[in-house]
């Protein structure tokens, strides 16, 4: 049976200098069926680094308006709109201020910055600037998850800054390898603030980076009528079945670091686009994503089975899917190929 539904076999090669977008899942799977924290241990990629640049601008980059005695402008961890003590001149009093902690941080004196911030927080536990010094120090120590947890706590005690603090926490969770939590946080932000275009774009890019192309494109379509999209985002809209990540050569399905870093579904898409359907199917079948029952992975498996012309397994797959899979194009491609095999063209239509 060769009359199968296919798409163009091609891998999109991206320019590493292109800006990356990000996105919402909005699906209960991310909340109810998170993957084990150790299932995808990966190093930060370009997408993560770009998002973390935004975090560092708001948290680690030291704020403006603080002039030291030498006349140099130095900055400190801050969130947009937070100005508590940020412009204060260095105090000559024994009690040290957030400004002193900021200057110690700028000089690289982490121990002193930590001690000053601790003393301030003993007096004023809810001091946002002092807490952000502690967050910045955690980031500097390469403890993104710890920093993210602190930001989530601050978001509850500072509701006026909640959206920004949570978005920054999401970026740090992603940097630490917990992309499921990052997606969940960003999805909640977008649900509460649907007109926050930057947040929606960040969610779309995050989803794309893990290979959830259809979920990401839901947000890109929303953005397309309101803001300008990058060429990469437009290409993603035109062909949502192509891989978001680029690979210089055929991905090795046994390279766990590569798969974790690039996202299982991105590697699967690259293999499928190059005609390596069996490798794509083997990788997907062994993935935690499929074992956890993610509907996007289940839908993709059906399409791969149809391309591999394994119609016995495809029939079993069709009988075991649920309604959540039906939102994904791969589900209908797999089911359509099954109906063609069963010589039921009217069912395909």
C-alpha positions in Angstrom: 0.0 0.0 0.0 1.8 3.1 -1.2 -0.9 5.7 -1.5 -0.1 7.2 1.8 -0.7 10.7 3.1 2.7 12.4 3.3 4.3 15.9 3.6 7.4 17.3 2.0 10.5 15.6 3.4 12.6 18.6 4.3 14.4 19.9 7.3 14.2 23.7 8.0 17.7 25.0 8.7 17.6 27.9 11.0 20.0 30.8 11.3 21.4 30.8 14.8 21.1 34.6 14.9 17.4 34.5 14.4 15.3 35.6 17.3 13.4 32.7 18.9 9.8 32.9 20.0 8.0 30.9 22.8 4.3 29.5 23.8 1.3 28.1 25.8 0.2 24.5 26.0 -3.0 25.2 27.9 -3.6 21.4 28.2 -4.2 19.6 31.4 -1.5 17.0 30.5 1.3 19.3 31.5 -0.3 19.7 35.0 -1.6 16.2 35.6 1.1 14.1 34.0 4.5 15.8 34.4 7.5 13.9 33.3 10.0 12.8 35.9 12.4 15.6 36.8 15.4 13.4 35.8 13.9 12.3 32.5 15.4 15.1 30.5 18.6 16.4 31.9 20.0 18.9 29.3 22.3 21.8 29.0 20.9 25.3 28.1 20.3 25.8 24.4 20.0 29.0 22.3 16.3 29.3 23.1 17.0 29.1 26.8 19.9 31.5 26.7 17.7 34.1 24.9 14.9 33.8 27.4 17.4 34.0 30.3 18.8 37.2 28.9 15.4 38.7 29.6 15.6 37.3 33.1 19.0 38.7 33.7 17.9 42.1 32.5 15.2 42.2 35.1 17.0 40.3 37.9 20.7 40.0 37.5 21.5 43.1 35.5 22.1 45.8 38.1 19.6 48.7 37.9 20.2 52.2 36.8 20.3 55.4 38.9 22.8 54.2 41.5 25.9 56.3 41.4 28.8 55.3 43.5 31.5 57.6 44.9 33.7 57.2 41.9 30.9 58.4 39.6 30.4 55.1 37.8 26.8 54.0 37.2 26.2 50.5 38.4 23.0 48.4 38.5 21.4 45.7 40.6 18.7 43.0 40.5 15.4 44.7 40.0 12.0 44.1 38.5 10.4 46.8 36.3 8.7 49.3 38.5 10.6 48.3 41.7 12.4 51.3 43.1 12.7 50.6 46.8 16.1 52.0 47.8 17.3 51.6 44.2 18.5 55.2 43.9 19.7 55.6 47.4 23.2 56.9 48.0 25.6 54.6 49.9 24.8 55.1 53.6 27.3 56.2 56.1 25.2 54.7 58.9 26.1 51.3 60.4 22.9 49.8 59.0 23.7 48.7 55.4 21.1 49.0 52.6 20.1 47.2 49.5 22.4 49.7 47.7 25.3 48.3 49.6 24.3 44.8 48.7 24.1 45.8 45.0 27.5 47.3 45.1 29.0 44.2 46.7 27.3 42.1 44.0 28.7 44.4 41.3 32.2 43.9 42.7 31.8 40.2 42.7 31.8 40.0 46.5 29.0 37.4 46.7 29.6 36.6 50.4 29.2 40.3 51.4 26.2 40.8 49.1 24.5 37.7 50.6 25.2 38.8 54.2 23.9 42.3 53.6 20.7 41.0 51.9 20.2 38.6 54.8 20.5 41.4 57.4 17.9 43.4 55.5 15.5 40.5 55.2 15.7 39.9 59.0 14.4 43.4 59.4 12.1 43.3 56.4 11.3 39.8 55.0 9.2 41.1 52.2 11.8 43.6 50.8 11.6 42.8 47.1 15.0 44.3 46.2 16.8 42.4 48.9 15.1 39.2 47.8 16.1 39.8 44.2 19.7 40.1 45.3 19.4 36.6 46.8 17.8 35.4 43.6 20.6 37.0 41.5 23.2 35.3 43.7 21.5 31.9 43.2 21.7 32.4 39.4 25.3 33.4 39.7 26.0 30.1 41.5 24.3 28.2 38.6 21.3 27.3 40.7 18.5 28.3 38.4 15.8 26.0 39.9 16.5 27.4 43.4 16.3 30.9 42.0 13.0 30.1 40.2 11.4 28.7 43.4 12.3 31.9 45.2 10.8 34.0 42.4 7.6 31.9 42.6 7.3 32.7 46.3 8.0 36.4 45.7 5.2 36.4 43.1 2.7 35.5 45.8 3.9 38.1 48.3 4.2 40.8 45.6 1.0 40.4 43.5 1.6 43.7 41.7 4.7 42.1 40.1 3.3 38.6 39.8 3.3 38.2 36.0 6.9 39.4 35.6 8.2 37.3 38.5 6.5 34.2 37.3 7.7 34.6 33.7 11.2 35.0 34.9 10.8 31.9 37.1 9.6 30.0 34.1 12.7 30.9 32.2 14.9 29.7 35.0 12.9 26.4 35.4 13.5 25.8 31.7 17.2 26.6 32.1 17.3 24.0 34.9 15.8 21.4 32.7 12.2 21.5 34.1 10.6 22.6 30.8 7.2 21.0 31.8 7.0 23.4 34.8 8.0 26.3 32.6 5.3 25.5 30.1 2.7 25.2 32.8 3.6 28.6 34.3 3.6 30.4 31.0 0.3 28.8 30.0 -1.3 30.0 33.2 0.1 33.5 32.6 -1.3 33.6 29.1 -4.7 32.3 30.3 -4.9 35.0 32.9 -3.5 37.7 30.6 -4.4 36.8 27.0 -3.4 40.2 25.6 0.2 40.0 26.9 1.8 39.4 23.5 5.3 39.0 24.8 4.2 36.3 27.2 2.3 34.5 24.5 5.2 34.6 22.2 7.5 33.3 24.9 5.1 30.4 25.4 4.9 29.7 21.7 8.7 29.5 21.4 9.0 27.3 24.5 6.5 24.9 23.0 8.2 24.9 19.6 11.6 24.2 21.3 10.1 21.0 22.7 8.5 20.0 19.4 4.9 20.8 20.3 4.4 22.6 17.0 0.6 22.5 16.8 0.2 23.9 20.3 2.8 26.6 19.5 1.1 27.6 16.2 -2.2 28.2 18.1 -0.5 31.1 19.7 1.4 32.2 16.6 -1.9 32.5 14.7 -3.2 34.6 17.5 -0.1 36.8 17.3 -0.1 37.0 13.5 -3.1 39.3 13.5 -1.7 41.6 16.1 2.1 41.9 15.8 4.8 41.1 13.2 6.2 37.6 13.2 9.8 36.6 12.4 10.5 34.7 9.2 11.1 31.6 11.3 7.7 31.9 13.0 6.0 32.4 9.7 7.6 29.3 8.3 6.4 27.4 11.4 2.9 28.5 10.6 3.1 27.4 6.9 4.4 23.9 7.7 3.8 22.9 11.3 5.1 19.3 10.6 8.7 20.4 10.0 11.2 20.3 12.9 11.8 23.5 14.8 15.4 22.7 15.5 18.1 22.3 12.9 20.5 19.3 12.8 23.7 19.4 10.8 23.4 15.6 10.3 21.1 12.8 11.1 20.2 12.8 14.8 21.5 9.8 16.7 18.5 8.4 18.6 21.0 6.9 21.2 22.4 10.3 22.0 20.3 11.0 25.1 21.8 14.5 25.6 20.9 15.5 22.0 17.4 14.2 22.4 16.9 15.9 25.7 18.3 19.2 24.5 16.4 19.3 21.3 13.2 17.7 22.4 11.9 14.3 21.5 9.3 15.5 19.0 11.8 17.7 17.2 14.2 14.8 16.7 11.3 12.6 15.6 10.2 15.3 13.1 13.8 15.6 11.7 14.1 11.8 11.3 10.7 11.5 9.6 11.4 14.4 7.3 14.5 12.6 6.1 12.7 9.4 5.6 14.1 7.6 8.6 10.6 6.6 9.8 11.8 3.5 11.7 14.3 5.4 13.8 11.7 8.0 14.5 9.3 5.4 15.6 11.9 3.6 17.8 12.8 6.9 19.5 9.2 7.8 20.1 8.3 4.3 21.4 11.1 4.5 24.0 10.4 8.1 25.1 9.0 9.1 28.4 6.7 11.5 26.5 4.8 8.6 25.0 4.9 6.5 28.1 3.3 9.4 30.0 0.5 9.5 27.5 1.0 13.0 25.9 -1.6 13.3 23.2 0.8 14.9 20.8 3.2 11.9 21.1 0.3 9.4 20.7 -0.9 11.2 17.6 2.6 11.3 16.1 2.9 7.6 16.7 -0.1 6.9 14.6 1.2 8.8 11.6 4.6 7.1 11.9 3.0 3.7 12.0 1.1 4.5 8.8 4.2 5.7 7.1 5.9 2.5 8.1 2.9 0.6 6.7 2.5 -1.3 10.0 -1.2 -1.5 9.6 -1.8 -4.1 12.3 -0.2 -1.9 14.9 -1.9 1.1 13.4 -5.3 -0.5 13.8 -4.5 -1.2 17.5 -3.3 2.4 17.8 -6.6 3.8 16.4 -8.6 1.7 18.8 -6.7 3.0 21.8 -6.6 6.7 21.2 -8.7 9.3 23.0 -10.3 12.5 22.1 -7.4 14.6 23.2 -5.4 13.3 20.2 -7.9 14.6 17.7 -6.6 18.2 17.9 -3.3 17.2 16.3 -2.9 16.9 12.5 -0.7 13.8 12.9 -3.7 11.9 14.3 -5.8 12.6 11.2 -2.8 11.7 8.9 -2.4 8.4 10.6 -6.2 7.7 10.7 -6.6 8.8 7.1 -3.9 6.4 5.9 -5.6 3.6 7.9 -8.9 4.3 6.1 -7.1 4.3 2.7 -5.6 1.0 3.6 -9.0 -0.4 4.5 -10.3 1.0 1.2 -12.7 3.4 2.9 -11.9 6.6 1.0 -15.2 8.2 2.1 -14.1 7.9 5.7 -10.9 9.8 4.9 -13.0 12.6 3.4 
